[in-house]
Structure formats: C-alpha cells, structure tokens
Amino acid sequence: MRTIRFYNALITPFKKNKKIDFKKFKLIIKDLDKTHDGFIIAGSTGEGLSLSLCEKKRLIRHARKVTSKKIYLAITNPNTYQVISEVRKCEFLNIDGFLVTTPMYYQAPQEGIYYHFAKIAQNTHHDIILYNVPTRTISNIDIKTIIRLSKIKNIIGIKECMGLNKILEIKKSTNMLVFSGNDKEYISIKHFDGLISVFSCFFINEFKKGPSSFLDQKIEHLQKYNNPMVVKELLAKKYGKMYFRLPLINLHENVINELYNELN
C-alpha cells in the first residue's frame, strides 16, 4: 500500500521590524510536527524570495531543533549557477534536500530546463524535488522532460501544479514521488504520493479523513486570497501578530475577520 505524505509549506513569521520571529517559527513547527511528514522552508508561502541565504540557514537550524521530520529548502532562481551556489552552501546543513522551482521569467526551452535541473542535481548529494508551478513562473516542464529528469538518481520527485491529469501521467510514466501543490486535489490523493500543502496547518486531519464538500468549499474560498498573506494572517490569530516584507502587506482587519469566520 502506498504511503501518503503530507508536507507543510511553512510561513516565515516576521516581527514589526521585519526581522524573523524564530520563536514563533519553532512553535508553529512543534504544533504541526505530529501530524505532518515533513516541511518546506523558504518557499513562496515562506516568502523565500525576500530572505537572505543567511536567514534561510538560520531557519533550517531552528527547524531542526524542534523536528526530526524531513526538511526541504525551497530555491527559486532562474540563474542555474546561483542555485548551484546556494545548494553548495547549504550542503552541510541537516536537511533532506531541495525543492527547486522551474526557472522563472526567461521562458527557457525544454532542453534548457532539463540541463538547469540536471546541472543542479550533479552538484549535490542531497535529494531534489522539482517544482512545476507555471502560474508563478510562466514556465512549464512538459512530460517528456520530466521523464528524462526522473532518470537522474537524486531527482526523486516533483511537486506538480498543473492538475490531476498531469499528475497521473507523471505517476504512470516515472518512478518519481509525485506531490500535488494544489490543496483541492487532496480528494484524489490515493492516486499519487502526497500533498505539499499551504492549508494543511488548518485542515490536516480533514485531509486525512478524505473527501468532504464542506472542506472543498472552505479551501475554494481561502484560495481566492493571496498566499502567503491569507495563511499568515489566519495563523496570527493563534500565534500573535505577524508582518510581511514588501511588496507583501498585511490584510485589512475586516478581511482577516471574514477569513477567520470562514475558517471556523
């Protein structure tokens, strides 16, 4: 029987002075640790593009103090050699691997995308999970390229955001771990390997129980708002006020209250 994995895409809590609140960061992980199989640090939910490499390293070290579950560092950068540099500088940290986004902005050809990931994989002994999210990168990894990449030993999986049909095609054509990046696809999770989730910090028990029209409606409503803004503002109801780094800003209090009422 296939093991279904649930990884949470962690937020990065900031104080009013825009410095990271490591105390809240560790508290959130502690609360999620028993129900999750792993964590993603510095992804889009974690405002990774606003973090320095030093801050990412500190987040990893603090996370490892409170969890023994899998930790993947997300890296989003269209410059292949800058990704390699970041990977090499994080090699010594106690992490399980890297979640690497398709190169954004350039709209690279498939052959370029293949060599981007292949070159990164050659420069680390850690595992690599590909992250295909065309709505954010304007770049899509097609199935032929995914099949080629799946033959590289330490490219072990993919977080795929192009829908269930693409997920099933990857699962059929490769031996990779296939994760959905869309929380609504939890209803079909028996057909792939897991969920790298934004909303699992609220709905992990419901995700594990299976399909629910009530839960579907909640997720659909929350997805109307910008991630990570919606997640951080809702978590702030439990952990205390948290802030963003520009260009992201805090939501209006009326919107937060509406979201909170919907969540509950």
C-alpha positions as CSV (number, residue, x, y, z in Angstrom):
1,M,0.0,0.0,0.0
2,R,1.4,3.4,-1.0
3,T,2.4,5.7,1.8
4,I,0.7,9.1,1.6
5,R,2.9,12.0,2.7
6,F,1.8,15.4,3.9
7,Y,4.4,18.2,3.9
8,N,3.6,21.7,5.1
9,A,4.8,24.7,3.3
10,L,5.9,26.8,6.3
11,I,5.3,30.5,6.6
12,T,8.2,32.8,7.8
13,P,6.9,34.9,10.7
14,F,8.3,38.5,10.8
15,K,8.2,40.9,13.6
16,K,7.1,44.5,13.2
17,N,10.8,45.4,12.5
18,K,10.8,42.9,9.6
19,K,13.2,40.5,11.4
20,I,12.3,36.8,11.6
21,D,10.5,35.7,14.7
22,F,12.3,32.4,15.3
23,K,10.3,31.7,18.5
24,K,7.0,31.7,16.6
25,F,8.6,29.8,13.7
26,K,9.6,26.9,16.1
27,L,6.3,27.0,17.9
28,I,4.4,26.5,14.6
29,I,6.6,23.6,13.6
30,K,6.2,22.0,17.1
31,D,2.4,22.2,16.7
32,L,2.4,20.7,13.2
33,D,5.1,18.0,13.8
34,K,2.9,15.2,15.0
35,T,0.5,15.4,12.0
36,H,3.0,16.0,9.2
37,D,5.7,14.0,7.4
38,G,7.9,17.0,6.6
39,F,8.3,20.7,6.0
40,I,9.2,23.1,3.2
41,I,11.2,26.1,4.2
42,A,11.5,29.4,2.2
43,G,9.0,28.5,-0.5
44,S,6.5,31.1,-1.8
45,T,4.4,30.6,1.4
46,G,7.6,31.3,3.4
47,E,8.4,34.4,1.4
48,G,11.6,32.8,0.3
49,L,12.5,35.5,-2.3
50,S,12.7,38.1,0.5
51,L,15.1,36.0,2.6
52,S,18.9,36.1,2.5
53,L,20.9,32.9,2.4
54,C,22.0,33.6,6.0
55,E,18.3,33.8,7.1
56,K,17.5,30.6,5.3
57,K,20.3,28.8,7.0
58,R,19.1,30.1,10.4
59,L,15.6,28.9,9.7
60,I,16.9,25.4,8.9
61,R,18.9,25.3,12.1
62,H,16.0,26.4,14.2
63,A,13.6,24.0,12.5
64,R,15.9,21.1,13.1
65,K,16.0,21.9,16.8
66,V,12.2,21.0,17.0
67,T,11.6,18.3,14.4
68,S,13.2,15.2,13.1
69,K,10.8,15.1,10.1
70,K,12.0,15.7,6.6
71,I,13.1,19.3,5.8
72,Y,13.4,20.6,2.2
73,L,14.8,24.1,1.4
74,A,12.9,25.7,-1.5
75,I,15.0,27.6,-4.0
76,T,13.5,29.8,-6.7
77,N,16.1,31.4,-9.1
78,P,16.3,31.3,-12.9
79,N,20.1,31.6,-12.7
80,T,21.3,28.0,-12.7
81,Y,24.7,28.8,-11.3
82,Q,23.3,30.9,-8.4
83,V,21.1,27.9,-7.5
84,I,24.1,25.7,-7.5
85,S,26.0,28.1,-5.3
86,E,23.1,28.2,-2.8
87,V,22.9,24.4,-2.8
88,R,26.6,24.0,-2.2
89,K,26.5,26.5,0.7
90,C,23.6,24.5,2.3
91,E,25.1,21.0,1.8
92,F,26.5,20.8,5.3
93,L,23.1,21.6,6.9
94,N,21.0,18.9,8.4
95,I,18.3,18.8,5.7
96,D,16.9,16.1,3.4
97,G,17.0,18.0,0.1
98,F,15.9,20.9,-2.0
99,L,12.6,21.8,-3.7
100,V,13.8,23.6,-6.8
101,T,11.4,25.7,-8.9
102,T,11.3,25.7,-12.7
103,P,13.4,28.7,-13.9
104,M,11.1,31.7,-14.0
105,Y,10.9,34.7,-16.3
106,Y,13.2,33.5,-19.1
107,Q,10.6,31.1,-20.6
108,A,13.5,28.7,-21.2
109,P,13.1,25.9,-23.8
110,Q,12.6,22.3,-22.6
111,E,16.2,21.4,-23.3
112,G,17.4,24.4,-21.2
113,I,15.0,23.4,-18.4
114,Y,16.4,19.8,-18.5
115,Y,20.0,21.0,-18.2
116,H,19.1,23.5,-15.5
117,F,17.9,20.7,-13.2
118,A,20.4,18.2,-14.3
119,K,23.3,20.5,-13.6
120,I,21.9,21.3,-10.1
121,A,21.5,17.6,-9.3
122,Q,25.1,17.0,-10.3
123,N,26.3,19.4,-7.7
124,T,24.6,18.0,-4.6
125,H,24.4,14.6,-2.9
126,H,21.0,15.7,-1.5
127,D,17.7,14.8,-3.0
128,I,16.0,17.2,-5.4
129,I,12.2,17.6,-5.8
130,L,11.2,19.5,-8.9
131,Y,8.6,22.2,-8.5
132,N,6.4,22.9,-11.6
133,V,4.1,26.0,-11.0
134,P,3.5,27.8,-14.3
135,T,1.1,30.3,-12.8
136,R,4.0,31.8,-10.9
137,T,7.0,31.1,-13.2
138,I,5.4,31.3,-16.7
139,S,7.4,28.2,-17.4
140,N,6.1,24.6,-17.6
141,I,8.1,21.3,-17.5
142,D,6.5,19.0,-20.1
143,I,6.1,15.3,-19.6
144,K,9.0,14.2,-21.8
145,T,11.4,16.5,-19.9
146,I,10.1,15.1,-16.6
147,I,10.6,11.5,-17.8
148,R,14.2,12.4,-18.7
149,L,14.9,14.1,-15.4
150,S,13.4,11.1,-13.5
151,K,16.3,9.0,-14.6
152,I,18.8,11.2,-12.6
153,K,19.4,9.3,-9.4
154,N,18.9,12.1,-6.9
155,I,15.9,13.8,-8.6
156,I,13.4,11.8,-6.5
157,G,10.1,13.7,-7.0
158,I,8.1,16.5,-8.3
159,K,5.6,19.0,-6.9
160,E,3.2,19.4,-9.8
161,C,0.6,22.2,-10.0
162,M,-0.8,21.6,-13.5
163,G,-3.7,19.4,-12.4
164,L,-4.7,15.8,-11.8
165,N,-4.3,14.6,-15.3
166,K,-0.7,15.7,-15.5
167,I,0.0,14.2,-12.0
168,L,-1.5,10.8,-13.1
169,E,0.6,10.9,-16.4
170,I,3.8,11.5,-14.4
171,K,2.9,8.7,-12.0
172,K,2.3,6.4,-14.9
173,S,5.4,7.3,-16.8
174,T,8.0,7.5,-14.0
175,N,9.1,6.1,-10.6
176,M,9.2,9.5,-9.1
177,L,7.4,10.6,-5.9
178,V,4.6,12.8,-7.2
179,F,3.1,15.5,-5.0
180,S,0.3,17.8,-5.7
181,G,0.8,21.5,-5.0
182,N,-3.0,22.2,-5.0
183,D,-4.8,21.6,-1.7
184,K,-8.1,20.9,-3.5
185,E,-6.6,17.7,-5.0
186,Y,-6.5,16.0,-1.6
187,I,-9.7,14.4,-2.8
188,S,-7.6,12.3,-5.3
189,I,-4.6,11.8,-3.1
190,K,-4.9,8.0,-3.2
191,H,-3.7,8.2,-6.8
192,F,-0.3,9.9,-6.1
193,D,2.2,10.2,-3.3
194,G,1.2,13.2,-1.2
195,L,0.5,16.8,-0.8
196,I,2.8,19.8,-0.3
197,S,0.2,21.9,1.3
198,V,-0.5,25.5,2.1
199,F,-3.6,24.8,4.2
200,S,-2.6,21.6,6.0
201,C,-1.8,23.7,9.0
202,F,-5.6,24.2,9.3
203,F,-7.0,21.0,7.7
204,I,-4.5,18.2,8.1
205,N,-7.0,15.9,10.0
206,E,-9.7,16.6,7.4
207,F,-7.3,15.9,4.5
208,K,-6.5,12.5,6.1
209,K,-10.2,11.6,6.5
210,G,-10.9,12.0,2.8
211,P,-13.3,14.0,0.5
212,S,-15.7,16.5,2.0
213,S,-17.8,19.0,0.2
214,F,-17.7,21.2,3.3
215,L,-13.9,21.2,3.2
216,D,-13.9,21.8,-0.5
217,Q,-15.9,24.9,-0.1
218,K,-13.6,26.2,2.6
219,I,-10.5,25.7,0.5
220,E,-12.1,27.2,-2.5
221,H,-12.9,30.3,-0.5
222,L,-9.5,30.7,1.0
223,Q,-7.8,30.2,-2.4
224,K,-9.4,33.4,-3.6
225,Y,-6.9,35.4,-1.5
226,N,-3.2,35.8,-2.0
227,N,-0.9,33.1,-0.5
228,P,1.0,33.6,1.9
229,M,-1.0,36.6,3.1
230,V,-4.1,34.5,3.9
231,V,-2.2,31.8,5.8
232,K,-0.1,34.1,7.9
233,E,-3.0,36.3,8.9
234,L,-5.0,33.3,10.0
235,L,-2.1,31.8,11.9
236,A,-1.7,35.1,13.6
237,K,-5.0,34.6,15.4
238,K,-3.3,31.8,17.3
239,Y,0.4,32.8,17.4
240,G,0.1,36.6,17.6
241,K,0.5,39.4,15.1
242,M,2.9,38.7,12.2
243,Y,4.1,41.0,9.5
244,F,5.3,40.8,5.9
245,R,8.2,42.2,3.9
246,L,7.3,44.4,0.9
247,P,5.9,44.1,-1.6
248,L,3.5,42.0,0.6
249,I,1.5,43.8,3.2
250,N,-0.9,42.9,6.0
251,L,-4.6,42.5,5.1
252,H,-7.3,44.8,6.3
253,E,-8.7,43.7,9.7
254,N,-12.2,43.3,8.1
255,V,-10.8,40.9,5.6
256,I,-9.0,38.9,8.3
257,N,-12.1,38.6,10.4
258,E,-14.1,37.4,7.4
259,L,-11.4,34.8,6.6
260,Y,-11.3,33.7,10.2
261,N,-15.1,33.3,10.4
262,E,-15.0,31.3,7.2
263,L,-12.3,29.0,8.6
264,N,-14.3,28.3,11.7
